[in-house]
Amino acid sequence: MTSLWSNVTFRRLFFGRIVTNVVDSLYVISTMWLVHELVYVL
């Protein structure tokens, strides 16, 4: 059985998911930060 890491399609999917998760996390953090700033300004 060959390793999954030798499969180019799997590597693209895996690293794509990592990038997606990082960007989604940054989006959530920036949204919470914006809400925090707007609450304390008003």
URBEL-V515026 format. One record per backbone hydrogen bond with DSSP energy under -1.0 kcal/mol. NH is the residue of the N-H (numbers start at 1). CO is the residue of the C=O. If there is no record, write none. Layout:
<<NH:CO> <NH:CO>>
This chain:
<<7:4> <11:7> <12:8> <13:9> <14:10> <15:11> <16:12> <17:13> <18:14> <19:15> <20:16> <21:17> <22:18> <23:19> <24:20> <25:21> <26:22> <27:23> <28:24> <29:25> <30:26> <31:27> <32:28> <33:29> <34:30> <35:31> <36:32> <37:33> <38:34> <39:35> <40:36> <41:37> <42:38>>
